[in-house]
Amino acid sequence: MDKLALYGGQPVRSQMLYYGQQWINEADIQAVLSSLTSGFITQGPEIDKFERAVADYVGVKYAVAFSSGTAALHGACYAAGIGAGDEVITTPITFVASSNCVLYQGGTPVFADIDPHTYNLCPEDTKRKITARTKAIIAVDFTGQPVHMEPFRELADQHGLVIIQDAAHSLGAEYAGKKVGTLADMTMFSFHPVKHVTSAEGGMIVTDNEAFYQKLILFRSHGITKEPELLHHDEGPWYYEMQELGYHYRMTDLQAALGTSQMDRLDGFVARRRAITARYTEAFGDLPGITVPYQHPDANSSWHLYILRFDLSLYPAGRKELFLAYRAENIGVHVHYIPVYNQPYYEELGYAQSQCANAEDYYQEALTLPLYPKMSDRDVEDVIEATKKIIGFFLEKPISI
Ligand SMILES: *Cc1c(COP(=O)(O)O)cnc(C)c1O
């Protein structure tokens, strides 16, 4: 048995393998360069092109680009009419932006538990958390697996709720043959470098709802419009109106040019992510005390994250020791996510009590392995080798320092 690098042995690889990373090629560079010299570096034609590319890809009418996925979520909460006193139900196993967007609007995030298999928001617990004040559900496609939308749609229809899908992880995924982006009232994509395609920073809302679309357009640019048919009155060609309190949440043309160029390779990126995860699951499926990601038969994930769960009765050294062991082997594992309500800011808001049992259990046991399209087959095999080395070590000597 090989000695773990954590305890002084040779690491599986000499350089750190990150958990996620962008893939920029020559076409991307040329796209940004030609935008840079085109005369517009912001508020030019590239934004429309990027919005069209994403809207056409998923098959919706409208897309609105934002400076980040977080800004896009803020816009969606605004468009949904979230305000003081309104409750919005979401999952605790997500990035903080999924619920911060509710706070930005003065609303109250309410956390419902996750499904123990998919780790997505649980429809039954969501139903239990609905009150007369509930206005919306923010469902997160955690790891790239789309949420099971039917039960949320039923709840939304019964209670008059807006469904916002946080699809930061799931561009390119499908549910029951339908592309993510067509399932909810508004769907958010993020273009942060670790996501499926990148614009360095950036986000987008897609929707088929024209009223939401108009609000989103206003919101991302100070609440200002120059559209003749929207003006209360018109004083001349210079005239514009600030009709709502919006923000400056625009994306630049440089970013949009990069995003459009990346969209050309989205299907290839997703295919590569699927191939890597198939190899992982083949390698890890039978290991003792390890749970590989469960996939609902109707879901075709686009695989942002690949997460292993460790049964801590077999690995009493605990998740922290496993994490450190991987890192010492130069495998850049991560943990997604700390339950949002346990963040100090949320605890101070009074969320300390809102413990979700499945989310807590999940958090103790989860480890995210490296996954991104540019990983080489050698990188993938390094992750597998390190996993077998670490598991072998802990199973033979289960009590450790
Ligand atoms: C990345 C991410 C966001 C925020 O996106 P940014 O573009 O970084 O602002 C929101 N929700 C989830 C689940 C994410 O992973």
The ligand as a MOL file (V3000), in Angstrom:
LIG
                    3D

  0  0  0     0  0            999 V3000
M  V30 BEGIN CTAB
M  V30 COUNTS 15 15 0 0 0
M  V30 BEGIN ATOM
M  V30 1 C -21.9300 30.4820 -9.9550 0
M  V30 2 C -23.2430 30.4490 -9.2760 0
M  V30 3 C -24.0500 31.5920 -9.1030 0
M  V30 4 C -23.5910 32.9860 -9.3570 0
M  V30 5 O -23.0280 33.2180 -10.5390 0
M  V30 6 P -21.9510 34.4080 -10.7420 0
M  V30 7 O -21.9000 34.5290 -12.2160 0
M  V30 8 O -20.6740 33.9500 -10.1230 0
M  V30 9 O -22.4840 35.6250 -10.0770 0
M  V30 10 C -25.3150 31.4150 -8.5780 0
M  V30 11 N -25.7630 30.2080 -8.2150 0
M  V30 12 C -25.0050 29.1060 -8.3160 0
M  V30 13 C -25.5770 27.7950 -7.8980 0
M  V30 14 C -23.7090 29.1880 -8.8280 0
M  V30 15 O -22.9570 28.0930 -8.9020 0
M  V30 END ATOM
M  V30 BEGIN BOND
M  V30 1 1 1 2
M  V30 2 1 2 3
M  V30 3 2 2 14
M  V30 4 1 3 4
M  V30 5 2 3 10
M  V30 6 1 4 5
M  V30 7 1 5 6
M  V30 8 2 6 7
M  V30 9 1 6 8
M  V30 10 1 6 9
M  V30 11 1 10 11
M  V30 12 2 11 12
M  V30 13 1 12 13
M  V30 14 1 12 14
M  V30 15 1 14 15
M  V30 END BOND
M  V30 END CTAB
M  END
